[in-house]
Amino acid sequence: MRRDLGNEVEFMTCMWFDSIDAIKAFVGEDYSVSHVPAAAQAVLLRFDARAAHFEVLDRRAQ
């Protein structure tokens, strides 16, 4: 997702995982650490160091 904020642009990425264990397999045991690849870090002014996790209540077929 993207939104313009005057002289900046904010991006938000939503990632879907089947379980907390799947997240840990992707980012490590401390699964609330944000996954921001080095190439992305190099061009970002700032980014959230911690990720927020939400439970999906309703998932419909696409």
mmJSON file of the N, C-alpha and C atoms, coordinates in Angstrom:
{"data_MODEL":{"atom_site":{
"group_PDB":["ATOM","ATOM","ATOM","ATOM","ATOM","ATOM","ATOM","ATOM","ATOM","ATOM","ATOM","ATOM","ATOM","ATOM","ATOM","ATOM","ATOM","ATOM","ATOM","ATOM","ATOM","ATOM","ATOM","ATOM","ATOM","ATOM","ATOM","ATOM","ATOM","ATOM","ATOM","ATOM","ATOM","ATOM","ATOM","ATOM","ATOM","ATOM","ATOM","ATOM","ATOM","ATOM","ATOM","ATOM","ATOM","ATOM","ATOM","ATOM","ATOM","ATOM","ATOM","ATOM","ATOM","ATOM","ATOM","ATOM","ATOM","ATOM","ATOM","ATOM","ATOM","ATOM","ATOM","ATOM","ATOM","ATOM","ATOM","ATOM","ATOM","ATOM","ATOM","ATOM","ATOM","ATOM","ATOM","ATOM","ATOM","ATOM","ATOM","ATOM","ATOM","ATOM","ATOM","ATOM","ATOM","ATOM","ATOM","ATOM","ATOM","ATOM","ATOM","ATOM","ATOM","ATOM","ATOM","ATOM","ATOM","ATOM","ATOM","ATOM","ATOM","ATOM","ATOM","ATOM","ATOM","ATOM","ATOM","ATOM","ATOM","ATOM","ATOM","ATOM","ATOM","ATOM","ATOM","ATOM","ATOM","ATOM","ATOM","ATOM","ATOM","ATOM","ATOM","ATOM","ATOM","ATOM","ATOM","ATOM","ATOM","ATOM","ATOM","ATOM","ATOM","ATOM","ATOM","ATOM","ATOM","ATOM","ATOM","ATOM","ATOM","ATOM","ATOM","ATOM","ATOM","ATOM","ATOM","ATOM","ATOM","ATOM","ATOM","ATOM","ATOM","ATOM","ATOM","ATOM","ATOM","ATOM","ATOM","ATOM","ATOM","ATOM","ATOM","ATOM","ATOM","ATOM","ATOM","ATOM","ATOM","ATOM","ATOM","ATOM","ATOM","ATOM","ATOM","ATOM","ATOM","ATOM","ATOM","ATOM","ATOM","ATOM","ATOM","ATOM","ATOM","ATOM"],
"id":[1,2,3,4,5,6,7,8,9,10,11,12,13,14,15,16,17,18,19,20,21,22,23,24,25,26,27,28,29,30,31,32,33,34,35,36,37,38,39,40,41,42,43,44,45,46,47,48,49,50,51,52,53,54,55,56,57,58,59,60,61,62,63,64,65,66,67,68,69,70,71,72,73,74,75,76,77,78,79,80,81,82,83,84,85,86,87,88,89,90,91,92,93,94,95,96,97,98,99,100,101,102,103,104,105,106,107,108,109,110,111,112,113,114,115,116,117,118,119,120,121,122,123,124,125,126,127,128,129,130,131,132,133,134,135,136,137,138,139,140,141,142,143,144,145,146,147,148,149,150,151,152,153,154,155,156,157,158,159,160,161,162,163,164,165,166,167,168,169,170,171,172,173,174,175,176,177,178,179,180,181,182,183,184,185,186],
"type_symbol":["N","C","C","N","C","C","N","C","C","N","C","C","N","C","C","N","C","C","N","C","C","N","C","C","N","C","C","N","C","C","N","C","C","N","C","C","N","C","C","N","C","C","N","C","C","N","C","C","N","C","C","N","C","C","N","C","C","N","C","C","N","C","C","N","C","C","N","C","C","N","C","C","N","C","C","N","C","C","N","C","C","N","C","C","N","C","C","N","C","C","N","C","C","N","C","C","N","C","C","N","C","C","N","C","C","N","C","C","N","C","C","N","C","C","N","C","C","N","C","C","N","C","C","N","C","C","N","C","C","N","C","C","N","C","C","N","C","C","N","C","C","N","C","C","N","C","C","N","C","C","N","C","C","N","C","C","N","C","C","N","C","C","N","C","C","N","C","C","N","C","C","N","C","C","N","C","C","N","C","C","N","C","C","N","C","C"],
"label_atom_id":["N","CA","C","N","CA","C","N","CA","C","N","CA","C","N","CA","C","N","CA","C","N","CA","C","N","CA","C","N","CA","C","N","CA","C","N","CA","C","N","CA","C","N","CA","C","N","CA","C","N","CA","C","N","CA","C","N","CA","C","N","CA","C","N","CA","C","N","CA","C","N","CA","C","N","CA","C","N","CA","C","N","CA","C","N","CA","C","N","CA","C","N","CA","C","N","CA","C","N","CA","C","N","CA","C","N","CA","C","N","CA","C","N","CA","C","N","CA","C","N","CA","C","N","CA","C","N","CA","C","N","CA","C","N","CA","C","N","CA","C","N","CA","C","N","CA","C","N","CA","C","N","CA","C","N","CA","C","N","CA","C","N","CA","C","N","CA","C","N","CA","C","N","CA","C","N","CA","C","N","CA","C","N","CA","C","N","CA","C","N","CA","C","N","CA","C","N","CA","C","N","CA","C","N","CA","C","N","CA","C","N","CA","C","N","CA","C"],
"label_alt_id":[null,null,null,null,null,null,null,null,null,null,null,null,null,null,null,null,null,null,null,null,null,null,null,null,null,null,null,null,null,null,null,null,null,null,null,null,null,null,null,null,null,null,null,null,null,null,null,null,null,null,null,null,null,null,null,null,null,null,null,null,null,null,null,null,null,null,null,null,null,null,null,null,null,null,null,null,null,null,null,null,null,null,null,null,null,null,null,null,null,null,null,null,null,null,null,null,null,null,null,null,null,null,null,null,null,null,null,null,null,null,null,null,null,null,null,null,null,null,null,null,null,null,null,null,null,null,null,null,null,null,null,null,null,null,null,null,null,null,null,null,null,null,null,null,null,null,null,null,null,null,null,null,null,null,null,null,null,null,null,null,null,null,null,null,null,null,null,null,null,null,null,null,null,null,null,null,null,null,null,null,null,null,null,null,null,null],
"label_comp_id":["MET","MET","MET","ARG","ARG","ARG","ARG","ARG","ARG","ASP","ASP","ASP","LEU","LEU","LEU","GLY","GLY","GLY","ASN","ASN","ASN","GLU","GLU","GLU","VAL","VAL","VAL","GLU","GLU","GLU","PHE","PHE","PHE","MET","MET","MET","THR","THR","THR","CYS","CYS","CYS","MET","MET","MET","TRP","TRP","TRP","PHE","PHE","PHE","ASP","ASP","ASP","SER","SER","SER","ILE","ILE","ILE","ASP","ASP","ASP","ALA","ALA","ALA","ILE","ILE","ILE","LYS","LYS","LYS","ALA","ALA","ALA","PHE","PHE","PHE","VAL","VAL","VAL","GLY","GLY","GLY","GLU","GLU","GLU","ASP","ASP","ASP","TYR","TYR","TYR","SER","SER","SER","VAL","VAL","VAL","SER","SER","SER","HIS","HIS","HIS","VAL","VAL","VAL","PRO","PRO","PRO","ALA","ALA","ALA","ALA","ALA","ALA","ALA","ALA","ALA","GLN","GLN","GLN","ALA","ALA","ALA","VAL","VAL","VAL","LEU","LEU","LEU","LEU","LEU","LEU","ARG","ARG","ARG","PHE","PHE","PHE","ASP","ASP","ASP","ALA","ALA","ALA","ARG","ARG","ARG","ALA","ALA","ALA","ALA","ALA","ALA","HIS","HIS","HIS","PHE","PHE","PHE","GLU","GLU","GLU","VAL","VAL","VAL","LEU","LEU","LEU","ASP","ASP","ASP","ARG","ARG","ARG","ARG","ARG","ARG","ALA","ALA","ALA","GLN","GLN","GLN"],
"label_asym_id":["A","A","A","A","A","A","A","A","A","A","A","A","A","A","A","A","A","A","A","A","A","A","A","A","A","A","A","A","A","A","A","A","A","A","A","A","A","A","A","A","A","A","A","A","A","A","A","A","A","A","A","A","A","A","A","A","A","A","A","A","A","A","A","A","A","A","A","A","A","A","A","A","A","A","A","A","A","A","A","A","A","A","A","A","A","A","A","A","A","A","A","A","A","A","A","A","A","A","A","A","A","A","A","A","A","A","A","A","A","A","A","A","A","A","A","A","A","A","A","A","A","A","A","A","A","A","A","A","A","A","A","A","A","A","A","A","A","A","A","A","A","A","A","A","A","A","A","A","A","A","A","A","A","A","A","A","A","A","A","A","A","A","A","A","A","A","A","A","A","A","A","A","A","A","A","A","A","A","A","A","A","A","A","A","A","A"],
"label_entity_id":["1","1","1","1","1","1","1","1","1","1","1","1","1","1","1","1","1","1","1","1","1","1","1","1","1","1","1","1","1","1","1","1","1","1","1","1","1","1","1","1","1","1","1","1","1","1","1","1","1","1","1","1","1","1","1","1","1","1","1","1","1","1","1","1","1","1","1","1","1","1","1","1","1","1","1","1","1","1","1","1","1","1","1","1","1","1","1","1","1","1","1","1","1","1","1","1","1","1","1","1","1","1","1","1","1","1","1","1","1","1","1","1","1","1","1","1","1","1","1","1","1","1","1","1","1","1","1","1","1","1","1","1","1","1","1","1","1","1","1","1","1","1","1","1","1","1","1","1","1","1","1","1","1","1","1","1","1","1","1","1","1","1","1","1","1","1","1","1","1","1","1","1","1","1","1","1","1","1","1","1","1","1","1","1","1","1"],
"label_seq_id":[1,1,1,2,2,2,3,3,3,4,4,4,5,5,5,6,6,6,7,7,7,8,8,8,9,9,9,10,10,10,11,11,11,12,12,12,13,13,13,14,14,14,15,15,15,16,16,16,17,17,17,18,18,18,19,19,19,20,20,20,21,21,21,22,22,22,23,23,23,24,24,24,25,25,25,26,26,26,27,27,27,28,28,28,29,29,29,30,30,30,31,31,31,32,32,32,33,33,33,34,34,34,35,35,35,36,36,36,37,37,37,38,38,38,39,39,39,40,40,40,41,41,41,42,42,42,43,43,43,44,44,44,45,45,45,46,46,46,47,47,47,48,48,48,49,49,49,50,50,50,51,51,51,52,52,52,53,53,53,54,54,54,55,55,55,56,56,56,57,57,57,58,58,58,59,59,59,60,60,60,61,61,61,62,62,62],
"pdbx_PDB_ins_code":[null,null,null,null,null,null,null,null,null,null,null,null,null,null,null,null,null,null,null,null,null,null,null,null,null,null,null,null,null,null,null,null,null,null,null,null,null,null,null,null,null,null,null,null,null,null,null,null,null,null,null,null,null,null,null,null,null,null,null,null,null,null,null,null,null,null,null,null,null,null,null,null,null,null,null,null,null,null,null,null,null,null,null,null,null,null,null,null,null,null,null,null,null,null,null,null,null,null,null,null,null,null,null,null,null,null,null,null,null,null,null,null,null,null,null,null,null,null,null,null,null,null,null,null,null,null,null,null,null,null,null,null,null,null,null,null,null,null,null,null,null,null,null,null,null,null,null,null,null,null,null,null,null,null,null,null,null,null,null,null,null,null,null,null,null,null,null,null,null,null,null,null,null,null,null,null,null,null,null,null,null,null,null,null,null,null],
"Cartn_x":[0.838,0.0,0.886,0.35,1.119,0.194,0.762,0.019,1.01,0.591,1.409,1.192,2.298,2.244,3.021,2.57,3.266,4.584,5.69,7.001,7.567,6.759,7.169,6.094,6.481,5.539,5.683,4.558,4.56,4.112,4.821,4.463,4.133,3.176,2.865,2.729,3.364,3.32,2.553,1.624,0.895,1.38,1.758,2.215,1.302,0.984,0.09,0.88,0.688,1.311,0.239,0.474,-0.498,-0.427,0.721,0.882,2.058,2.14,3.285,4.56,4.477,5.65,6.152,5.246,5.646,6.355,5.895,6.567,7.969,8.08,9.393,10.344,9.842,10.683,11.197,10.419,10.79,11.759,11.463,12.276,13.104,12.842,13.576,12.688,13.281,12.524,11.839,12.513,11.903,11.084,9.889,9.077,8.461,8.625,8.094,9.124,10.322,11.31,10.867,10.849,10.44,11.447,10.939,11.793,11.889,13.026,13.259,14.598,14.575,15.827,16.799,18.084,19.122,18.929,18.522,18.312,17.196,16.157,15.071,15.531,16.271,16.789,17.647,18.372,19.278,18.552,17.293,16.563,15.464,15.241,14.206,14.782,14.035,14.42,14.32,13.275,13.073,12.094,12.042,11.091,10.856,9.729,9.407,10.294,10.929,11.805,11.009,9.777,8.938,7.711,7.311,6.127,4.917,3.754,2.498,1.858,1.324,0.699,-0.776,-1.588,-3.029,-3.566,-4.62,-5.304,-6.354,-6.399,-7.395,-8.696,-9.767,-11.046,-11.889,-11.721,-12.519,-11.661,-11.431,-10.632,-11.472,-11.741,-12.601,-11.766,-12.286,-11.584,-11.43,-10.308,-10.035,-10.489],
"Cartn_y":[-1.166,0.0,1.232,2.312,3.543,4.729,5.768,7.024,8.176,9.259,10.467,11.257,11.74,12.542,13.832,14.637,15.891,15.638,15.833,15.663,14.249,13.339,11.952,11.026,9.786,8.744,7.616,7.155,6.058,4.773,3.684,2.368,1.451,0.572,-0.452,-1.779,-2.79,-4.11,-5.049,-5.791,-6.818,-8.176,-9.008,-10.354,-11.345,-12.436,-13.454,-14.701,-15.18,-16.417,-17.302,-18.587,-19.528,-19.647,-19.27,-19.419,-18.583,-18.405,-17.727,-18.51,-19.833,-20.648,-20.368,-20.12,-19.788,-18.435,-17.49,-16.183,-16.361,-17.147,-17.4,-18.062,-18.95,-19.596,-18.579,-17.522,-16.49,-15.464,-14.943,-13.846,-14.231,-15.375,-15.772,-15.807,-16.215,-16.417,-15.139,-13.987,-12.705,-12.211,-12.753,-12.542,-11.155,-10.305,-8.95,-7.976,-8.468,-7.636,-7.482,-6.257,-6.023,-6.617,-7.205,-7.725,-6.647,-5.949,-4.907,-5.231,-5.739,-6.1,-4.922,-5.228,-4.192,-3.226,-3.751,-2.879,-1.871,-2.285,-1.365,-0.366,-0.837,0.062,1.168,0.832,1.795,2.977,2.81,3.9,4.506,3.954,4.479,5.495,6.548,7.544,6.948,6.15,5.47,4.322,3.435,2.325,1.852,1.192,0.661,-0.543,-0.544,-1.65,-2.862,-2.636,-3.725,-3.872,-5.102,-5.408,-5.588,-5.309,-5.55,-6.794,-7.653,-8.889,-8.88,-9.31,-9.328,-10.7,-11.118,-12.357,-12.045,-12.83,-12.654,-13.288,-12.511,-13.003,-13.595,-13.084,-13.56,-13.491,-14.63,-14.678,-15.322,-14.556,-15.023,-15.464,-16.378,-16.853,-15.693,-15.659,-14.594,-14.99],
"Cartn_z":[0.0,0.0,0.0,-0.492,-0.617,-0.389,0.263,0.37,0.378,-0.27,-0.302,0.975,1.541,2.769,2.564,1.638,1.369,0.665,1.383,0.767,0.958,1.464,1.638,1.076,0.866,0.473,1.478,2.005,2.981,2.29,2.585,2.075,3.236,3.034,4.02,3.276,3.807,3.204,4.113,3.543,4.285,3.795,4.722,4.384,5.085,4.417,4.946,5.304,6.509,6.963,7.582,7.563,8.112,9.627,10.219,11.663,12.147,13.449,14.054,13.756,13.758,13.439,12.022,11.099,9.728,9.679,10.495,10.568,11.138,12.203,12.816,11.829,10.996,9.99,8.975,8.752,7.776,8.355,9.577,10.131,11.348,11.942,13.131,14.357,15.456,16.7,17.181,17.044,17.428,16.236,16.1,14.903,14.786,15.785,15.642,15.066,14.762,14.073,12.623,12.128,10.746,9.776,8.708,7.642,6.568,6.54,5.538,4.882,3.655,2.99,2.894,2.856,2.819,1.65,0.495,-0.665,-0.403,0.309,0.656,1.708,2.709,3.744,3.141,2.082,1.454,0.825,0.463,-0.199,0.667,1.853,2.74,3.71,3.952,4.947,6.345,6.56,7.848,7.633,8.603,8.566,9.984,10.2,11.517,11.805,12.95,13.34,13.812,14.234,14.744,13.861,13.647,12.848,13.762,13.231,13.945,13.343,14.191,13.731,14.094,13.15,13.331,12.955,13.616,13.269,12.212,11.164,10.112,10.586,10.606,11.073,9.948,8.737,7.618,6.363,5.756,4.534,3.446,2.427,1.342,0.149,-0.596,-1.799,-2.78,-3.441,-4.415,-5.794],
"occupancy":[1.0,1.0,1.0,1.0,1.0,1.0,1.0,1.0,1.0,1.0,1.0,1.0,1.0,1.0,1.0,1.0,1.0,1.0,1.0,1.0,1.0,1.0,1.0,1.0,1.0,1.0,1.0,1.0,1.0,1.0,1.0,1.0,1.0,1.0,1.0,1.0,1.0,1.0,1.0,1.0,1.0,1.0,1.0,1.0,1.0,1.0,1.0,1.0,1.0,1.0,1.0,1.0,1.0,1.0,1.0,1.0,1.0,1.0,1.0,1.0,1.0,1.0,1.0,1.0,1.0,1.0,1.0,1.0,1.0,1.0,1.0,1.0,1.0,1.0,1.0,1.0,1.0,1.0,1.0,1.0,1.0,1.0,1.0,1.0,1.0,1.0,1.0,1.0,1.0,1.0,1.0,1.0,1.0,1.0,1.0,1.0,1.0,1.0,1.0,1.0,1.0,1.0,1.0,1.0,1.0,1.0,1.0,1.0,1.0,1.0,1.0,1.0,1.0,1.0,1.0,1.0,1.0,1.0,1.0,1.0,1.0,1.0,1.0,1.0,1.0,1.0,1.0,1.0,1.0,1.0,1.0,1.0,1.0,1.0,1.0,1.0,1.0,1.0,1.0,1.0,1.0,1.0,1.0,1.0,1.0,1.0,1.0,1.0,1.0,1.0,1.0,1.0,1.0,1.0,1.0,1.0,1.0,1.0,1.0,1.0,1.0,1.0,1.0,1.0,1.0,1.0,1.0,1.0,1.0,1.0,1.0,1.0,1.0,1.0,1.0,1.0,1.0,1.0,1.0,1.0,1.0,1.0,1.0,1.0,1.0,1.0],
"B_iso_or_equiv":[0.0,0.0,0.0,0.0,0.0,0.0,0.0,0.0,0.0,0.0,0.0,0.0,0.0,0.0,0.0,0.0,0.0,0.0,0.0,0.0,0.0,0.0,0.0,0.0,0.0,0.0,0.0,0.0,0.0,0.0,0.0,0.0,0.0,0.0,0.0,0.0,0.0,0.0,0.0,0.0,0.0,0.0,0.0,0.0,0.0,0.0,0.0,0.0,0.0,0.0,0.0,0.0,0.0,0.0,0.0,0.0,0.0,0.0,0.0,0.0,0.0,0.0,0.0,0.0,0.0,0.0,0.0,0.0,0.0,0.0,0.0,0.0,0.0,0.0,0.0,0.0,0.0,0.0,0.0,0.0,0.0,0.0,0.0,0.0,0.0,0.0,0.0,0.0,0.0,0.0,0.0,0.0,0.0,0.0,0.0,0.0,0.0,0.0,0.0,0.0,0.0,0.0,0.0,0.0,0.0,0.0,0.0,0.0,0.0,0.0,0.0,0.0,0.0,0.0,0.0,0.0,0.0,0.0,0.0,0.0,0.0,0.0,0.0,0.0,0.0,0.0,0.0,0.0,0.0,0.0,0.0,0.0,0.0,0.0,0.0,0.0,0.0,0.0,0.0,0.0,0.0,0.0,0.0,0.0,0.0,0.0,0.0,0.0,0.0,0.0,0.0,0.0,0.0,0.0,0.0,0.0,0.0,0.0,0.0,0.0,0.0,0.0,0.0,0.0,0.0,0.0,0.0,0.0,0.0,0.0,0.0,0.0,0.0,0.0,0.0,0.0,0.0,0.0,0.0,0.0,0.0,0.0,0.0,0.0,0.0,0.0],
"pdbx_formal_charge":[null,null,null,null,null,null,null,null,null,null,null,null,null,null,null,null,null,null,null,null,null,null,null,null,null,null,null,null,null,null,null,null,null,null,null,null,null,null,null,null,null,null,null,null,null,null,null,null,null,null,null,null,null,null,null,null,null,null,null,null,null,null,null,null,null,null,null,null,null,null,null,null,null,null,null,null,null,null,null,null,null,null,null,null,null,null,null,null,null,null,null,null,null,null,null,null,null,null,null,null,null,null,null,null,null,null,null,null,null,null,null,null,null,null,null,null,null,null,null,null,null,null,null,null,null,null,null,null,null,null,null,null,null,null,null,null,null,null,null,null,null,null,null,null,null,null,null,null,null,null,null,null,null,null,null,null,null,null,null,null,null,null,null,null,null,null,null,null,null,null,null,null,null,null,null,null,null,null,null,null,null,null,null,null,null,null],
"auth_seq_id":[1,1,1,2,2,2,3,3,3,4,4,4,5,5,5,6,6,6,7,7,7,8,8,8,9,9,9,10,10,10,11,11,11,12,12,12,13,13,13,14,14,14,15,15,15,16,16,16,17,17,17,18,18,18,19,19,19,20,20,20,21,21,21,22,22,22,23,23,23,24,24,24,25,25,25,26,26,26,27,27,27,28,28,28,29,29,29,30,30,30,31,31,31,32,32,32,33,33,33,34,34,34,35,35,35,36,36,36,37,37,37,38,38,38,39,39,39,40,40,40,41,41,41,42,42,42,43,43,43,44,44,44,45,45,45,46,46,46,47,47,47,48,48,48,49,49,49,50,50,50,51,51,51,52,52,52,53,53,53,54,54,54,55,55,55,56,56,56,57,57,57,58,58,58,59,59,59,60,60,60,61,61,61,62,62,62],
"auth_comp_id":["MET","MET","MET","ARG","ARG","ARG","ARG","ARG","ARG","ASP","ASP","ASP","LEU","LEU","LEU","GLY","GLY","GLY","ASN","ASN","ASN","GLU","GLU","GLU","VAL","VAL","VAL","GLU","GLU","GLU","PHE","PHE","PHE","MET","MET","MET","THR","THR","THR","CYS","CYS","CYS","MET","MET","MET","TRP","TRP","TRP","PHE","PHE","PHE","ASP","ASP","ASP","SER","SER","SER","ILE","ILE","ILE","ASP","ASP","ASP","ALA","ALA","ALA","ILE","ILE","ILE","LYS","LYS","LYS","ALA","ALA","ALA","PHE","PHE","PHE","VAL","VAL","VAL","GLY","GLY","GLY","GLU","GLU","GLU","ASP","ASP","ASP","TYR","TYR","TYR","SER","SER","SER","VAL","VAL","VAL","SER","SER","SER","HIS","HIS","HIS","VAL","VAL","VAL","PRO","PRO","PRO","ALA","ALA","ALA","ALA","ALA","ALA","ALA","ALA","ALA","GLN","GLN","GLN","ALA","ALA","ALA","VAL","VAL","VAL","LEU","LEU","LEU","LEU","LEU","LEU","ARG","ARG","ARG","PHE","PHE","PHE","ASP","ASP","ASP","ALA","ALA","ALA","ARG","ARG","ARG","ALA","ALA","ALA","ALA","ALA","ALA","HIS","HIS","HIS","PHE","PHE","PHE","GLU","GLU","GLU","VAL","VAL","VAL","LEU","LEU","LEU","ASP","ASP","ASP","ARG","ARG","ARG","ARG","ARG","ARG","ALA","ALA","ALA","GLN","GLN","GLN"],
"auth_asym_id":["A","A","A","A","A","A","A","A","A","A","A","A","A","A","A","A","A","A","A","A","A","A","A","A","A","A","A","A","A","A","A","A","A","A","A","A","A","A","A","A","A","A","A","A","A","A","A","A","A","A","A","A","A","A","A","A","A","A","A","A","A","A","A","A","A","A","A","A","A","A","A","A","A","A","A","A","A","A","A","A","A","A","A","A","A","A","A","A","A","A","A","A","A","A","A","A","A","A","A","A","A","A","A","A","A","A","A","A","A","A","A","A","A","A","A","A","A","A","A","A","A","A","A","A","A","A","A","A","A","A","A","A","A","A","A","A","A","A","A","A","A","A","A","A","A","A","A","A","A","A","A","A","A","A","A","A","A","A","A","A","A","A","A","A","A","A","A","A","A","A","A","A","A","A","A","A","A","A","A","A","A","A","A","A","A","A"],
"auth_atom_id":["N","CA","C","N","CA","C","N","CA","C","N","CA","C","N","CA","C","N","CA","C","N","CA","C","N","CA","C","N","CA","C","N","CA","C","N","CA","C","N","CA","C","N","CA","C","N","CA","C","N","CA","C","N","CA","C","N","CA","C","N","CA","C","N","CA","C","N","CA","C","N","CA","C","N","CA","C","N","CA","C","N","CA","C","N","CA","C","N","CA","C","N","CA","C","N","CA","C","N","CA","C","N","CA","C","N","CA","C","N","CA","C","N","CA","C","N","CA","C","N","CA","C","N","CA","C","N","CA","C","N","CA","C","N","CA","C","N","CA","C","N","CA","C","N","CA","C","N","CA","C","N","CA","C","N","CA","C","N","CA","C","N","CA","C","N","CA","C","N","CA","C","N","CA","C","N","CA","C","N","CA","C","N","CA","C","N","CA","C","N","CA","C","N","CA","C","N","CA","C","N","CA","C","N","CA","C","N","CA","C","N","CA","C","N","CA","C"],
"pdbx_PDB_model_num":[1,1,1,1,1,1,1,1,1,1,1,1,1,1,1,1,1,1,1,1,1,1,1,1,1,1,1,1,1,1,1,1,1,1,1,1,1,1,1,1,1,1,1,1,1,1,1,1,1,1,1,1,1,1,1,1,1,1,1,1,1,1,1,1,1,1,1,1,1,1,1,1,1,1,1,1,1,1,1,1,1,1,1,1,1,1,1,1,1,1,1,1,1,1,1,1,1,1,1,1,1,1,1,1,1,1,1,1,1,1,1,1,1,1,1,1,1,1,1,1,1,1,1,1,1,1,1,1,1,1,1,1,1,1,1,1,1,1,1,1,1,1,1,1,1,1,1,1,1,1,1,1,1,1,1,1,1,1,1,1,1,1,1,1,1,1,1,1,1,1,1,1,1,1,1,1,1,1,1,1,1,1,1,1,1,1]
}}}
